[in-house]
Amino acid sequence: MCRGAILLLLILAAGLITALFIFRFPTPVRFQQAMAIQPVSFSRDEAAHLDVTTEWWYYTGFLTAEDDRRYGFELVFFKVYLPPEMRLAKVMPLSWIAKPLYFAHLAISNKATREHVFFERASFPRFWHAGAREDRFEVWNGD
């Protein structure tokens, strides 16, 4: 590899690392723990809690098409902060770019044909359109 290409790669890597530090979300200093003695309160508890390590939202149900075919579905959104020991190429902590990391999983089943299809997506909020609101129930991962 020529010196120019190596220099260009080093400049691009330095730019990426700089961007990660500038645009990353802050990690909570202390994560909250769920407590059995704390009563459930809506709408607070249906919105995101960005000071907890993991949250998820499930939607399950049945759909009937116009031709009366029936489908079952499950749509799940996850929000998770990664531990600092999880690293990209054993060097850079993934938590530097995943503040937090969002996952989405959609599965659809057709009982009559015994077909099952699914789709999954993982997104970092600063690079893709993903997130959850703290002030009301709203969660998204892409389109």
MIKOL-368496 format. One record per residue: residue number from 1; chain; x, y, z of N, C-alpha, C in turn. Coordinates in Angstrom, 1 decimal, m for minus. Layout:
n NUM&chain A&n.east X&n.north Y&n.up Z&ca.east X&ca.north Y&ca.up Z&c.east X&c.north Y&c.up Z
...
REM end
This chain:
n 1&chain A&n.east 0.9&n.north m1.2&n.up 0.0&ca.east 0.0&ca.north 0.0&ca.up 0.0&c.east 0.9&c.north 1.2&c.up 0.0
n 2&chain A&n.east 0.6&n.north 2.2&n.up m0.8&ca.east 1.4&ca.north 3.4&ca.up m0.9&c.east 1.2&c.north 4.3&c.up 0.3
n 3&chain A&n.east 2.2&n.north 5.2&n.up 0.5&ca.east 2.2&ca.north 6.1&ca.up 1.7&c.east 1.0&c.north 7.0&c.up 1.7
n 4&chain A&n.east 0.6&n.north 7.5&n.up 0.5&ca.east m0.6&ca.north 8.3&ca.up 0.4&c.east m1.8&c.north 7.7&c.up 0.9
n 5&chain A&n.east m2.0&n.north 6.4&n.up 0.5&ca.east m3.2&ca.north 5.7&ca.up 0.9&c.east m3.2&c.north 5.5&c.up 2.4
n 6&chain A&n.east m2.1&n.north 5.2&n.up 3.0&ca.east m2.0&ca.north 4.9&ca.up 4.4&c.east m2.3&c.north 6.3&c.up 5.2
n 7&chain A&n.east m1.7&n.north 7.4&n.up 4.7&ca.east m2.0&ca.north 8.7&ca.up 5.3&c.east m3.4&c.north 9.0&c.up 5.2
n 8&chain A&n.east m4.1&n.north 8.7&n.up 4.1&ca.east m5.5&ca.north 9.0&ca.up 3.9&c.east m6.3&c.north 8.2&c.up 4.9
n 9&chain A&n.east m6.0&n.north 6.9&n.up 5.1&ca.east m6.7&ca.north 6.1&ca.up 6.1&c.east m6.5&c.north 6.6&c.up 7.5
n 10&chain A&n.east m5.3&n.north 7.0&n.up 7.8&ca.east m5.1&ca.north 7.6&ca.up 9.2&c.east m5.9&c.north 8.8&c.up 9.4
n 11&chain A&n.east m6.0&n.north 9.7&n.up 8.4&ca.east m6.7&ca.north 10.9&ca.up 8.5&c.east m8.2&c.north 10.6&c.up 8.7
n 12&chain A&n.east m8.7&n.north 9.6&n.up 7.9&ca.east m10.1&ca.north 9.2&ca.up 8.0&c.east m10.4&c.north 8.6&c.up 9.4
n 13&chain A&n.east m9.5&n.north 7.8&n.up 9.9&ca.east m9.7&ca.north 7.2&ca.up 11.2&c.east m9.7&c.north 8.2&c.up 12.3
n 14&chain A&n.east m8.8&n.north 9.2&n.up 12.2&ca.east m8.8&ca.north 10.3&ca.up 13.2&c.east m10.1&c.north 11.1&c.up 13.1
n 15&chain A&n.east m10.6&n.north 11.4&n.up 11.9&ca.east m11.8&ca.north 12.1&ca.up 11.8&c.east m13.0&c.north 11.4&c.up 12.4
n 16&chain A&n.east m13.0&n.north 10.1&n.up 12.2&ca.east m14.1&ca.north 9.2&ca.up 12.7&c.east m14.1&c.north 9.3&c.up 14.2
n 17&chain A&n.east m12.9&n.north 9.1&n.up 14.8&ca.east m12.8&ca.north 9.1&ca.up 16.3&c.east m13.2&c.north 10.4&c.up 16.8
n 18&chain A&n.east m12.7&n.north 11.5&n.up 16.2&ca.east m13.1&ca.north 12.9&ca.up 16.6&c.east m14.6&c.north 13.0&c.up 16.6
n 19&chain A&n.east m15.3&n.north 12.6&n.up 15.5&ca.east m16.7&ca.north 12.7&ca.up 15.4&c.east m17.4&c.north 11.9&c.up 16.4
n 20&chain A&n.east m16.9&n.north 10.8&n.up 16.8&ca.east m17.5&ca.north 10.0&ca.up 17.8&c.east m17.5&c.north 10.7&c.up 19.2
n 21&chain A&n.east m16.4&n.north 11.4&n.up 19.5&ca.east m16.3&ca.north 12.1&ca.up 20.7&c.east m17.2&c.north 13.3&c.up 20.7
n 22&chain A&n.east m17.3&n.north 14.0&n.up 19.6&ca.east m18.1&ca.north 15.2&ca.up 19.5&c.east m19.6&c.north 14.9&c.up 19.6
n 23&chain A&n.east m20.1&n.north 13.9&n.up 18.8&ca.east m21.5&ca.north 13.7&ca.up 18.6&c.east m22.1&c.north 12.6&c.up 19.5
n 24&chain A&n.east m21.4&n.north 12.0&n.up 20.4&ca.east m21.9&ca.north 10.8&ca.up 21.1&c.east m22.8&c.north 11.3&c.up 22.2
n 25&chain A&n.east m23.8&n.north 10.5&n.up 22.6&ca.east m24.7&ca.north 10.7&ca.up 23.7&c.east m23.9&c.north 10.5&c.up 25.0
n 26&chain A&n.east m24.3&n.north 11.3&n.up 26.0&ca.east m23.6&ca.north 11.0&ca.up 27.3&c.east m24.2&c.north 9.7&c.up 27.9
n 27&chain A&n.east m23.3&n.north 9.0&n.up 28.6&ca.east m23.8&ca.north 7.8&ca.up 29.3&c.east m24.2&c.north 8.3&c.up 30.8
n 28&chain A&n.east m25.3&n.north 7.8&n.up 31.3&ca.east m25.7&ca.north 8.2&ca.up 32.6&c.east m24.6&c.north 7.8&c.up 33.6
n 29&chain A&n.east m24.3&n.north 8.7&n.up 34.6&ca.east m23.3&ca.north 8.4&ca.up 35.6&c.east m23.7&c.north 7.2&c.up 36.4
n 30&chain A&n.east m24.9&n.north 7.1&n.up 36.7&ca.east m25.4&ca.north 6.0&ca.up 37.5&c.east m26.7&c.north 5.5&c.up 36.9
n 31&chain A&n.east m26.8&n.north 4.2&n.up 36.6&ca.east m28.0&ca.north 3.6&ca.up 36.1&c.east m29.0&c.north 3.3&c.up 37.3
n 32&chain A&n.east m30.3&n.north 3.6&n.up 37.0&ca.east m31.3&ca.north 3.3&ca.up 38.0&c.east m31.7&c.north 1.8&c.up 38.0
n 33&chain A&n.east m32.1&n.north 1.3&n.up 39.1&ca.east m32.6&ca.north m0.1&ca.up 39.2&c.east m34.1&c.north m0.1&c.up 39.4
n 34&chain A&n.east m34.8&n.north m1.1&n.up 38.7&ca.east m36.2&ca.north m1.2&ca.up 38.9&c.east m36.5&c.north m1.7&c.up 40.4
n 35&chain A&n.east m37.4&n.north m1.1&n.up 41.0&ca.east m37.7&ca.north m1.5&ca.up 42.4&c.east m39.2&c.north m1.9&c.up 42.5
n 36&chain A&n.east m39.4&n.north m3.0&n.up 43.2&ca.east m40.8&ca.north m3.6&ca.up 43.3&c.east m41.6&c.north m2.7&c.up 44.2
n 37&chain A&n.east m41.0&n.north m1.9&n.up 45.0&ca.east m41.8&ca.north m1.0&ca.up 45.9&c.east m42.2&c.north 0.3&c.up 45.2
n 38&chain A&n.east m41.7&n.north 0.6&n.up 44.0&ca.east m42.1&ca.north 1.8&ca.up 43.3&c.east m43.3&c.north 1.5&c.up 42.5
n 39&chain A&n.east m44.4&n.north 2.2&n.up 42.7&ca.east m45.6&ca.north 1.9&ca.up 41.9&c.east m45.5&c.north 2.3&c.up 40.5
n 40&chain A&n.east m46.2&n.north 1.6&n.up 39.6&ca.east m46.2&ca.north 1.9&ca.up 38.2&c.east m47.0&c.north 3.2&c.up 38.0
n 41&chain A&n.east m46.5&n.north 4.1&n.up 37.2&ca.east m47.2&ca.north 5.4&ca.up 36.9&c.east m47.1&c.north 5.7&c.up 35.4
n 42&chain A&n.east m48.4&n.north 5.8&n.up 34.9&ca.east m48.5&ca.north 6.2&ca.up 33.5&c.east m48.7&c.north 7.7&c.up 33.4
n 43&chain A&n.east m48.2&n.north 8.4&n.up 32.6&ca.east m47.4&ca.north 8.0&ca.up 31.3&c.east m45.9&c.north 7.9&c.up 31.5
n 44&chain A&n.east m45.4&n.north 8.1&n.up 32.7&ca.east m44.0&ca.north 8.0&ca.up 33.0&c.east m43.4&c.north 6.7&c.up 32.6
n 45&chain A&n.east m44.1&n.north 5.6&n.up 33.0&ca.east m43.5&ca.north 4.3&ca.up 32.8&c.east m43.8&c.north 3.7&c.up 31.4
n 46&chain A&n.east m44.5&n.north 4.4&n.up 30.5&ca.east m44.6&ca.north 3.9&ca.up 29.1&c.east m43.6&c.north 4.6&c.up 28.2
n 47&chain A&n.east m43.0&n.north 5.7&n.up 28.7&ca.east m42.0&ca.north 6.4&ca.up 28.0&c.east m40.6&c.north 5.8&c.up 28.3
n 48&chain A&n.east m39.6&n.north 6.3&n.up 27.6&ca.east m38.3&ca.north 5.8&ca.up 27.8&c.east m37.7&c.north 6.3&c.up 29.1
n 49&chain A&n.east m36.8&n.north 5.5&n.up 29.6&ca.east m36.0&ca.north 5.9&ca.up 30.8&c.east m34.6&c.north 5.8&c.up 30.4
n 50&chain A&n.east m34.0&n.north 6.9&n.up 30.1&ca.east m32.6&ca.north 6.9&ca.up 29.5&c.east m31.5&c.north 6.7&c.up 30.6
n 51&chain A&n.east m32.0&n.north 6.5&n.up 31.9&ca.east m31.0&ca.north 6.2&ca.up 33.0&c.east m31.1&c.north 4.8&c.up 33.4
n 52&chain A&n.east m31.6&n.north 3.9&n.up 32.6&ca.east m31.6&ca.north 2.4&ca.up 32.9&c.east m30.9&c.north 1.7&c.up 31.7
n 53&chain A&n.east m30.2&n.north 0.6&n.up 32.0&ca.east m29.4&ca.north 0.0&ca.up 31.0&c.east m30.1&c.north m0.7&c.up 29.9
n 54&chain A&n.east m31.3&n.north m1.2&n.up 30.2&ca.east m32.1&ca.north m2.0&ca.up 29.2&c.east m33.6&c.north m1.7&c.up 29.3
n 55&chain A&n.east m34.2&n.north m1.5&n.up 28.2&ca.east m35.7&ca.north m1.4&ca.up 28.1&c.east m36.2&c.north m2.0&c.up 26.9
n 56&chain A&n.east m37.4&n.north m2.4&n.up 26.9&ca.east m38.0&ca.north m3.0&ca.up 25.7&c.east m39.5&c.north m2.7&c.up 25.6
n 57&chain A&n.east m40.1&n.north m2.7&n.up 24.4&ca.east m41.5&ca.north m2.4&ca.up 24.2&c.east m42.0&c.north m3.5&c.up 23.2
n 58&chain A&n.east m43.0&n.north m4.2&n.up 23.6&ca.east m43.6&ca.north m5.3&ca.up 22.8&c.east m44.9&c.north m5.0&c.up 22.3
n 59&chain A&n.east m45.2&n.north m5.4&n.up 21.1&ca.east m46.5&ca.north m5.3&ca.up 20.5&c.east m46.8&c.north m6.7&c.up 19.9
n 60&chain A&n.east m47.8&n.north m7.3&n.up 20.3&ca.east m48.2&ca.north m8.6&ca.up 19.7&c.east m49.7&c.north m8.6&c.up 19.4
n 61&chain A&n.east m50.1&n.north m9.4&n.up 18.4&ca.east m51.5&ca.north m9.4&ca.up 18.0&c.east m51.7&c.north m10.2&c.up 16.8
n 62&chain A&n.east m53.0&n.north m10.1&n.up 16.3&ca.east m53.4&ca.north m10.8&ca.up 15.1&c.east m53.9&c.north m9.7&c.up 14.1
n 63&chain A&n.east m53.7&n.north m10.0&n.up 12.8&ca.east m54.2&ca.north m9.2&ca.up 11.7&c.east m55.0&c.north m10.0&c.up 10.8
n 64&chain A&n.east m56.1&n.north m9.5&n.up 10.3&ca.east m56.9&ca.north m10.1&ca.up 9.3&c.east m56.9&c.north m9.3&c.up 8.0
n 65&chain A&n.east m56.5&n.north m10.0&n.up 6.9&ca.east m56.4&ca.north m9.3&ca.up 5.6&c.east m57.8&c.north m9.2&c.up 5.0
n 66&chain A&n.east m57.9&n.north m8.4&n.up 4.0&ca.east m59.2&ca.north m8.2&ca.up 3.3&c.east m59.8&c.north m9.5&c.up 2.8
n 67&chain A&n.east m59.0&n.north m10.5&n.up 2.5&ca.east m59.5&ca.north m11.8&ca.up 2.0&c.east m59.6&c.north m12.8&c.up 3.1
n 68&chain A&n.east m59.7&n.north m12.3&n.up 4.4&ca.east m59.8&ca.north m13.1&ca.up 5.6&c.east m58.7&c.north m14.0&c.up 5.9
n 69&chain A&n.east m57.5&n.north m13.8&n.up 5.3&ca.east m56.3&ca.north m14.5&ca.up 5.8&c.east m55.9&c.north m13.9&c.up 7.1
n 70&chain A&n.east m55.4&n.north m14.8&n.up 8.0&ca.east m55.1&ca.north m14.3&ca.up 9.4&c.east m53.6&c.north m14.4&c.up 9.6
n 71&chain A&n.east m53.0&n.north m13.4&n.up 10.2&ca.east m51.6&ca.north m13.4&ca.up 10.5&c.east m51.4&c.north m13.0&c.up 12.0
n 72&chain A&n.east m50.4&n.north m13.6&n.up 12.6&ca.east m49.9&ca.north m13.2&ca.up 13.9&c.east m48.7&c.north m12.3&c.up 13.7
n 73&chain A&n.east m48.5&n.north m11.4&n.up 14.7&ca.east m47.3&ca.north m10.5&ca.up 14.6&c.east m46.7&c.north m10.2&c.up 15.9
n 74&chain A&n.east m45.5&n.north m9.9&n.up 15.9&ca.east m44.8&ca.north m9.4&ca.up 17.1&c.east m43.8&c.north m8.4&c.up 16.7
n 75&chain A&n.east m43.9&n.north m7.2&n.up 17.3&ca.east m42.9&ca.north m6.1&ca.up 17.0&c.east m42.3&c.north m5.7&c.up 18.3
n 76&chain A&n.east m41.0&n.north m5.7&n.up 18.4&ca.east m40.3&ca.north m5.4&ca.up 19.7&c.east m39.2&c.north m4.4&c.up 19.4
n 77&chain A&n.east m39.1&n.north m3.4&n.up 20.3&ca.east m38.1&ca.north m2.4&ca.up 20.3&c.east m37.3&c.north m2.6&c.up 21.5
n 78&chain A&n.east m35.9&n.north m2.6&n.up 21.4&ca.east m35.1&ca.north m2.6&ca.up 22.6&c.east m34.1&c.north m1.4&c.up 22.6
n 79&chain A&n.east m33.8&n.north m1.0&n.up 23.8&ca.east m32.8&ca.north 0.1&ca.up 24.0&c.east m31.9&c.north m0.5&c.up 25.0
n 80&chain A&n.east m30.6&n.north m0.4&n.up 24.7&ca.east m29.6&ca.north m1.0&ca.up 25.6&c.east m28.3&c.north m0.2&c.up 25.6
n 81&chain A&n.east m27.7&n.north 0.0&n.up 26.8&ca.east m26.4&ca.north 0.6&ca.up 26.8&c.east m25.4&c.north m0.6&c.up 26.9
n 82&chain A&n.east m24.4&n.north m0.5&n.up 26.1&ca.east m23.4&ca.north m1.6&ca.up 26.0&c.east m22.3&c.north m1.4&c.up 27.1
n 83&chain A&n.east m21.8&n.north m2.5&n.up 27.7&ca.east m20.8&ca.north m2.3&ca.up 28.7&c.east m19.4&c.north m1.9&c.up 28.0
n 84&chain A&n.east m18.6&n.north m1.2&n.up 28.7&ca.east m17.3&ca.north m0.7&ca.up 28.0&c.east m16.4&c.north m1.8&c.up 27.6
n 85&chain A&n.east m16.5&n.north m3.0&n.up 28.1&ca.east m15.6&ca.north m4.1&ca.up 27.7&c.east m16.0&c.north m4.7&c.up 26.4
n 86&chain A&n.east m17.1&n.north m4.3&n.up 25.8&ca.east m17.5&ca.north m4.8&ca.up 24.4&c.east m16.8&c.north m3.8&c.up 23.5
n 87&chain A&n.east m15.9&n.north m4.4&n.up 22.6&ca.east m15.0&ca.north m3.5&ca.up 21.8&c.east m15.1&c.north m3.9&c.up 20.3
n 88&chain A&n.east m14.9&n.north m2.8&n.up 19.5&ca.east m14.9&ca.north m3.0&ca.up 18.0&c.east m13.4&c.north m3.3&c.up 17.7
n 89&chain A&n.east m13.3&n.north m4.5&n.up 17.0&ca.east m11.9&ca.north m4.9&ca.up 16.6&c.east m11.0&c.north m5.0&c.up 17.8
n 90&chain A&n.east m11.5&n.north m5.3&n.up 19.0&ca.east m10.8&ca.north m5.5&ca.up 20.3&c.east m10.0&c.north m4.2&c.up 20.7
n 91&chain A&n.east m10.4&n.north m3.1&n.up 20.1&ca.east m9.7&ca.north m1.8&ca.up 20.4&c.east m10.7&c.north m0.8&c.up 21.0
n 92&chain A&n.east m11.6&n.north m0.3&n.up 20.2&ca.east m12.5&ca.north 0.8&ca.up 20.6&c.east m13.8&c.north 0.3&c.up 21.3
n 93&chain A&n.east m14.1&n.north 0.8&n.up 22.5&ca.east m15.3&ca.north 0.4&ca.up 23.1&c.east m16.5&c.north 0.7&c.up 22.3
n 94&chain A&n.east m17.4&n.north m0.2&n.up 22.1&ca.east m18.6&ca.north 0.0&ca.up 21.3&c.east m19.5&c.north 1.1&c.up 22.0
n 95&chain A&n.east m19.4&n.north 1.2&n.up 23.3&ca.east m20.2&ca.north 2.2&ca.up 24.0&c.east m19.8&c.north 3.6&c.up 23.6
n 96&chain A&n.east m18.7&n.north 3.8&n.up 22.9&ca.east m18.4&ca.north 5.2&ca.up 22.4&c.east m19.3&c.north 5.6&c.up 21.3
n 97&chain A&n.east m19.8&n.north 4.6&n.up 20.5&ca.east m20.7&ca.north 4.9&ca.up 19.4&c.east m22.1&c.north 4.5&c.up 19.6
n 98&chain A&n.east m22.4&n.north 3.7&n.up 20.6&ca.east m23.7&ca.north 3.2&ca.up 20.9&c.east m24.2&c.north 3.7&c.up 22.2
n 99&chain A&n.east m24.8&n.north 4.9&n.up 22.2&ca.east m25.2&ca.north 5.6&ca.up 23.4&c.east m26.7&c.north 5.9&c.up 23.3
n 100&chain A&n.east m27.6&n.north 5.1&n.up 23.5&ca.east m27.5&ca.north 3.7&ca.up 23.6&c.east m27.7&c.north 3.1&c.up 22.2
n 101&chain A&n.east m27.8&n.north 1.8&n.up 22.2&ca.east m28.0&ca.north 1.0&ca.up 21.0&c.east m29.4&c.north 0.6&c.up 20.9
n 102&chain A&n.east m30.1&n.north 0.8&n.up 19.7&ca.east m31.5&ca.north 0.4&ca.up 19.6&c.east m31.6&c.north m0.8&c.up 18.6
n 103&chain A&n.east m32.5&n.north m1.7&n.up 19.0&ca.east m32.8&ca.north m2.9&ca.up 18.2&c.east m34.3&c.north m2.9&c.up 17.9
n 104&chain A&n.east m34.6&n.north m3.4&n.up 16.7&ca.east m36.0&ca.north m3.7&ca.up 16.4&c.east m36.2&c.north m5.0&c.up 15.8
n 105&chain A&n.east m37.2&n.north m5.7&n.up 16.1&ca.east m37.5&ca.north m7.1&ca.up 15.6&c.east m39.0&c.north m7.2&c.up 15.2
n 106&chain A&n.east m39.3&n.north m7.5&n.up 14.0&ca.east m40.6&ca.north m7.7&ca.up 13.5&c.east m40.8&c.north m9.1&c.up 13.0
n 107&chain A&n.east m41.8&n.north m9.9&n.up 13.5&ca.east m42.0&ca.north m11.2&ca.up 13.0&c.east m43.5&c.north m11.3&c.up 12.6
n 108&chain A&n.east m43.8&n.north m12.0&n.up 11.5&ca.east m45.1&ca.north m12.2&ca.up 11.0&c.east m45.3&c.north m13.7&c.up 10.7
n 109&chain A&n.east m46.4&n.north m14.3&n.up 11.2&ca.east m46.7&ca.north m15.7&ca.up 11.0&c.east m48.0&c.north m15.9&c.up 10.3
n 110&chain A&n.east m48.0&n.north m16.8&n.up 9.4&ca.east m49.3&ca.north m17.2&ca.up 8.7&c.east m49.6&c.north m18.6&c.up 9.1
n 111&chain A&n.east m50.6&n.north m18.8&n.up 10.0&ca.east m50.8&ca.north m20.1&ca.up 10.5&c.east m51.3&c.north m21.1&c.up 9.4
n 112&chain A&n.east m52.1&n.north m20.6&n.up 8.5&ca.east m52.6&ca.north m21.5&ca.up 7.4&c.east m51.5&c.north m22.1&c.up 6.6
n 113&chain A&n.east m50.5&n.north m21.3&n.up 6.2&ca.east m49.4&ca.north m21.8&ca.up 5.4&c.east m48.2&c.north m22.2&c.up 6.2
n 114&chain A&n.east m48.2&n.north m22.0&n.up 7.5&ca.east m47.1&ca.north m22.3&ca.up 8.4&c.east m45.8&c.north m21.5&c.up 8.0
n 115&chain A&n.east m46.0&n.north m20.3&n.up 7.5&ca.east m44.9&ca.north m19.5&ca.up 7.1&c.east m44.6&c.north m18.5&c.up 8.3
n 116&chain A&n.east m43.3&n.north m18.2&n.up 8.4&ca.east m42.9&ca.north m17.3&ca.up 9.5&c.east m41.7&c.north m16.5&c.up 8.8
n 117&chain A&n.east m41.9&n.north m15.2&n.up 8.8&ca.east m40.9&ca.north m14.3&ca.up 8.3&c.east m40.5&c.north m13.2&c.up 9.4
n 118&chain A&n.east m39.3&n.north m12.7&n.up 9.3&ca.east m38.9&ca.north m11.7&ca.up 10.3&c.east m37.9&c.north m10.8&c.up 9.7
n 119&chain A&n.east m37.8&n.north m9.6&n.up 10.4&ca.east m36.8&ca.north m8.6&ca.up 10.0&c.east m36.2&c.north m8.0&c.up 11.3
n 120&chain A&n.east m34.9&n.north m7.7&n.up 11.3&ca.east m34.3&ca.north m7.1&ca.up 12.4&c.east m33.4&c.north m6.0&c.up 12.0
n 121&chain A&n.east m33.3&n.north m5.0&n.up 12.9&ca.east m32.4&ca.north m3.9&ca.up 12.7&c.east m31.8&c.north m3.4&c.up 14.0
n 122&chain A&n.east m30.5&n.north m3.1&n.up 13.9&ca.east m29.8&ca.north m2.5&ca.up 15.0&c.east m29.3&c.north m1.1&c.up 14.5
n 123&chain A&n.east m29.5&n.north m0.1&n.up 15.4&ca.east m29.1&ca.north 1.3&ca.up 15.0&c.east m28.5&c.north 2.0&c.up 16.1
n 124&chain A&n.east m27.5&n.north 2.8&n.up 15.8&ca.east m26.9&ca.north 3.8&ca.up 16.7&c.east m27.6&c.north 5.1&c.up 16.4
n 125&chain A&n.east m28.2&n.north 5.8&n.up 17.4&ca.east m29.0&ca.north 7.0&ca.up 17.2&c.east m28.3&c.north 8.1&c.up 16.4
n 126&chain A&n.east m27.0&n.north 8.3&n.up 16.6&ca.east m26.3&ca.north 9.4&ca.up 16.0&c.east m26.1&c.north 9.1&c.up 14.5
n 127&chain A&n.east m26.1&n.north 7.9&n.up 14.0&ca.east m25.8&ca.north 7.6&ca.up 12.7&c.east m27.0&c.north 7.1&c.up 11.9
n 128&chain A&n.east m28.1&n.north 6.6&n.up 12.5&ca.east m29.3&ca.north 6.2&ca.up 11.9&c.east m30.4&c.north 6.7&c.up 12.7
n 129&chain A&n.east m31.6&n.north 6.7&n.up 12.1&ca.east m32.8&ca.north 7.2&ca.up 12.8&c.east m33.4&c.north 6.2&c.up 13.7
n 130&chain A&n.east m33.0&n.north 6.3&n.up 15.0&ca.east m33.5&ca.north 5.4&ca.up 16.1&c.east m33.5&c.north 6.2&c.up 17.4
n 131&chain A&n.east m34.5&n.north 5.9&n.up 18.2&ca.east m34.5&ca.north 6.5&ca.up 19.5&c.east m35.8&c.north 6.2&c.up 20.3
n 132&chain A&n.east m35.9&n.north 6.9&n.up 21.4&ca.east m37.1&ca.north 6.8&ca.up 22.3&c.east m37.2&c.north 8.1&c.up 23.1
n 133&chain A&n.east m38.4&n.north 8.5&n.up 23.2&ca.east m38.7&ca.north 9.8&ca.up 24.0&c.east m38.9&c.north 9.5&c.up 25.4
n 134&chain A&n.east m38.4&n.north 10.5&n.up 26.3&ca.east m38.6&ca.north 10.4&ca.up 27.7&c.east m39.9&c.north 11.0&c.up 28.2
n 135&chain A&n.east m40.4&n.north 12.0&n.up 27.4&ca.east m41.6&ca.north 12.7&ca.up 27.9&c.east m42.9&c.north 12.1&c.up 27.5
n 136&chain A&n.east m42.9&n.north 11.2&n.up 26.6&ca.east m44.1&ca.north 10.5&ca.up 26.2&c.east m43.8&c.north 9.2&c.up 25.5
n 137&chain A&n.east m44.7&n.north 8.3&n.up 25.2&ca.east m44.5&ca.north 7.1&ca.up 24.6&c.east m44.2&c.north 7.3&c.up 23.1
n 138&chain A&n.east m43.0&n.north 7.1&n.up 22.7&ca.east m42.7&ca.north 7.2&ca.up 21.2&c.east m41.3&c.north 6.5&c.up 21.1
n 139&chain A&n.east m41.3&n.north 5.5&n.up 20.3&ca.east m40.0&ca.north 4.7&ca.up 20.0&c.east m40.0&c.north 4.4&c.up 18.5
n 140&chain A&n.east m38.8&n.north 4.4&n.up 18.0&ca.east m38.6&ca.north 4.2&ca.up 16.5&c.east m37.2&c.north 3.7&c.up 16.2
n 141&chain A&n.east m37.2&n.north 3.0&n.up 15.1&ca.east m35.9&ca.north 2.5&ca.up 14.6&c.east m36.0&c.north 2.4&c.up 13.1
n 142&chain A&n.east m35.5&n.north 3.5&n.up 12.5&ca.east m35.6&ca.north 3.6&ca.up 11.0&c.east m37.0&c.north 4.0&c.up 10.6
n 143&chain A&n.east m37.4&n.north 3.6&n.up 9.4&ca.east m38.7&ca.north 3.9&ca.up 8.9&c.east m39.7&c.north 2.8&c.up 9.2
REM end
